[in-house]
Amino acid sequence: MPGRQPRVLLVKLLASRDRDTILKRARECPPILYNDSKLSFFPDFSKDVQDKRRTFFAVKKRLQNKDIKYSFLYPAKLWIIFNGTVHFFNTPAMATDWLDRHNVYMFGILQGWSW
């Protein structure tokens, strides 16, 4: 219900393949509604893993603002796809340094400049 705290429902599956399929399809399909509330699907990570991934929050915001695709490898390794190349980062500092070095270049690409 709108305005209420979301409920958590944990589903245990026997095969990780099933979990991966469910998560992939949930990302690909339009929002699923139940009683006018949107259902969201997330993998269940330990608090330590969640905390490690949370340290990348500022980097993820910058990537979202620049429409750069990114994801995480387990437990908390950020990967970015930029110009057909995959870049891996173990820490937010490494990712931030990379973004700072490529900031002007990315801005030019987003504006349609050729190099």
matplotlib code that plots the C-alpha trace (Angstrom):
import matplotlib.pyplot as plt

x = [0.0, 1.3, 2.9, 3.5, 6.8, 7.6, 7.3, 10.1, 9.5, 12.4, 12.2, 14.7, 15.4, 17.2, 19.1, 21.0, 20.1, 16.5, 17.3, 19.4, 16.5, 14.0, 16.2, 17.0, 13.4, 12.3, 14.8, 13.7, 9.9, 7.7, 7.0, 4.9, 2.0, 0.1, -2.8, -1.4, 2.0, 5.2, 7.0, 10.8, 13.2, 16.6, 19.2, 19.6, 23.1, 24.7, 25.1, 28.8, 28.3, 25.5, 27.8, 30.7, 28.4, 26.9, 30.4, 30.0, 26.9, 28.5, 30.2, 27.0, 25.2, 27.9, 27.7, 23.9, 24.1, 26.4, 24.3, 27.2, 26.3, 27.6, 27.0, 28.6, 30.4, 30.0, 30.7, 31.5, 33.5, 32.2, 32.4, 31.8, 31.2, 32.6, 33.3, 33.0, 35.6, 34.9, 36.7, 36.8, 37.2, 37.7, 37.2, 35.2, 38.5, 39.7, 36.4, 36.4, 40.0, 39.1, 36.0, 38.0, 40.6, 38.0, 35.5, 36.3, 36.6, 33.2, 31.6, 32.8, 31.4, 28.0, 28.0, 28.8, 32.4, 34.8, 38.4]
y = [0.0, 3.5, 5.3, 2.1, 0.3, -2.3, -5.9, -8.3, -11.8, -14.2, -17.0, -19.9, -21.8, -25.0, -23.9, -20.6, -20.9, -20.4, -17.3, -15.8, -16.4, -14.7, -11.7, -11.3, -11.5, -9.1, -6.5, -7.1, -7.0, -3.9, -3.3, -6.0, -4.6, -6.3, -4.3, -1.1, -1.7, -2.4, -5.6, -5.4, -8.3, -8.3, -10.9, -11.5, -10.4, -10.5, -7.2, -7.1, -7.5, -4.8, -2.4, -3.0, -2.3, 0.8, 2.4, 2.7, 4.9, 8.2, 6.4, 4.8, 8.2, 9.6, 6.7, 7.0, 10.7, 9.9, 6.9, 4.6, 0.9, -0.7, -3.7, -5.6, -8.9, -10.8, -9.7, -6.0, -5.5, -2.8, -3.2, -0.6, -0.9, 2.1, 2.3, -1.5, -2.0, -3.5, -1.9, -3.5, -1.7, -3.1, 0.1, 3.3, 5.3, 3.4, 4.0, 7.7, 8.1, 6.5, 8.7, 11.9, 11.0, 10.3, 13.1, 15.5, 12.6, 11.2, 14.7, 15.0, 11.6, 12.5, 15.7, 13.9, 15.2, 13.1, 12.5]
z = [0.0, -0.8, 2.1, 4.1, 4.9, 2.2, 3.3, 2.7, 1.4, 1.3, -1.3, -1.0, -4.2, -4.7, -7.8, -8.2, -11.9, -11.0, -8.8, -11.7, -14.1, -11.9, -11.2, -14.9, -16.0, -13.3, -14.7, -18.3, -17.8, -17.0, -13.4, -11.7, -9.6, -6.9, -5.3, -6.8, -5.2, -7.2, -6.5, -6.5, -6.7, -5.1, -4.2, -0.4, 0.5, 4.0, 5.8, 5.1, 1.4, 1.4, 3.3, 0.8, -2.1, -0.4, -0.4, -4.2, -3.9, -5.0, -7.9, -9.0, -9.0, -11.3, -13.6, -13.7, -14.5, -17.5, -18.6, -18.3, -17.8, -14.6, -12.4, -9.5, -9.4, -6.1, -3.4, -4.2, -7.4, -9.6, -13.4, -15.9, -19.7, -21.5, -25.2, -25.5, -22.8, -19.4, -16.4, -13.0, -9.7, -6.2, -4.3, -4.8, -4.8, -7.8, -9.7, -8.7, -9.9, -13.3, -13.6, -12.8, -15.4, -18.1, -17.2, -20.1, -22.6, -21.5, -21.6, -25.2, -26.2, -24.6, -26.5, -29.8, -30.2, -32.1, -30.8]

ax = plt.figure().add_subplot(projection="3d")
ax.plot(x, y, z, "-o")
ax.set_aspect("equal")
plt.show()
